[in-house]
C-alpha cells in the first residue's frame, strides 16, 4: 500500500504501534468494529473527524513522518493548499539551523491545509462523505479545534470563510441519516471562531445544516469555562453546548506513577507494559488533572455558562503516564446536582491566558512591597451544603527561576482578608496524582467566610529582597464541602 511504501513498517520495539500498523495495512477496519460493538451494546456510534491535516515544525515534511495523509504529501509544495504562518523560518524550525538569538515556536511554525483551496476542500468533503456512506446512521462530529489554522485570514475575508464552512456542513448533513446527530468541536473563543469561519448562532439556525450540538473544546489553553467566551456563546446559541475537560496541566514537572486514580487495575499485562514503555519515553512535564479538578471544572461550566453537558479529550493519556483514567469520577460529571455538592478544587494556571490578573494574566511577577492582584471566579456550593470552616490556598512559583527571597516572605489576601500561612504545602488534594516538590509552593489557610460566590480578588505580596525573580505560575484553592 501507499502507506507501507512511504513509511515502511515500524520496528518491533514500537509495541502497540507496530500492531496497529499491521492491523491497518492488513485490511483491518477499526470503524467497522467500533460501530458493531456500539450497536451490540445499544449505544449510538459516533465518529469525530479532524478537519485539518497539520505539520508540526518539530518534524520536517519528509517521508519519515507518518502522521500526515497521502493528500498532504502530494500537495506539500503547493502554497495555496498547505500554508505556514507569516515569518515561519524553515531553516531554523525544520533544519534546526537557527541563527544567534533565533528560536522556533512549534505551534506558530505549523503548516496546515487551508479550506479556501478547492482541492483541500474537496478532499476533506470526500473523506467525510465516504465515512458517512460506509457506516450509515452514525453520529458525526467535525473537529475544528485541532488545529484551528484552516484559513489564511489575510487572504480569505470573514464572509467567505463562513460561506465555505456552511456549504461544507450542508453537504455533510445532506449525506447523513435523518436521525443521525451532527456536531462540531470548536474553541470557546469568539475571535478564533471568526478566524475559522464558524458562527454557531447562524449554523444552529440553518435548516440545511441542522446542527445538533457543539463541544467547546478547551484543549490546553483554558481549563475553566468562566475564563473563556462560553457565556457569550451560550447567550446566542440555543442548541446543546458541551464543555470539554482535558487530561492534564502542562508546565508542571512530575514523574510517571504506577498507581490508579480510582484504585482500579489496568486493563491487561500488555497494556501495563505499553504504559511503562510510553511513560519512559515521555518527558516528566505533565501533571494530570485530579478528580477534584475535574469536578470543579464541571461545576464552573454549569454555574457560569449553563453548559448542557461535559465532554472529555485525551483521557487515554492517563495510561501513557501509567495511571488509569478516573472512570468513577467521570461517570458523575453529567449529574449537575452531584457536582454542586462535591468539594471544590479551583485552579488558575499560567497557560490559562484568559484569566484576568490585574493588567496581565498569570504568571504574576512579584516585586518587593508591590502587590499583584488577580480576579478569580468561585461558585458557592449548592443549597443545603456548605464549606468547611477552613480550606487551603496554595501558590506555585516558577521552579525554573533562581531567587533568594524565602517563600515565607510571600503574603496573600482574599477579598481584603489576610490569609494565615500554612505548612501544608505537600498536598492540597486527596488524589494520588503525583505532586511536584513542596518547596515550590507557599500555602495559606483559606477561611470560608472570606470566599465570595462569584468574583473574588486575590492579592499577593512579597516583603523581602529577591522577589523580582519570583513568578506565581499557578493558584489553587481547595474548599471542602459538607
Order of alpha helices (4+ residues) and beta strands (2+ residues): alpha-alpha-alpha-beta-beta-alpha-beta-alpha-beta-alpha-beta-alpha-beta-alpha-alpha-beta-alpha-beta-beta-alpha-beta-alpha-beta-alpha-alpha-alpha-beta-beta-beta-beta-beta-beta-beta-beta-beta-beta
